[in-house]
């Protein structure tokens, strides 16, 4: 399964956990706000770990059918 990944940038505090765990999928911009780069380049398990590591739950993972995987 390939997750649909999105970030609520208004919730991002720039902790960088997502970038540390999945640097090919996430990066921080010049204001230390995370953005999605290439989620298809990492396994879904890595995306889930990155989303779960976000202290503000700013990363959303959904199935292609629109079912919420994280957060539920």
FENWO-V930677 format. One record per run of one state. SS is the DSSP state (2 for helix, 1 for strand, 0 for the rest). FROM is the first residue (numbers start at 1). TO is the last residue. If there is no record, write none. Layout:
ss = (SS:SS)
from = (FROM:FROM)
to = (TO:TO)
This chain:
ss = (0:1:0:2:0:1:0:1:0:2:0:2:0:1:0:1:0)
from = (1:4:8:17:22:26:29:34:37:39:42:44:54:59:63:68:71)
to = (3:7:16:21:25:28:33:36:38:41:43:53:58:62:67:70:72)
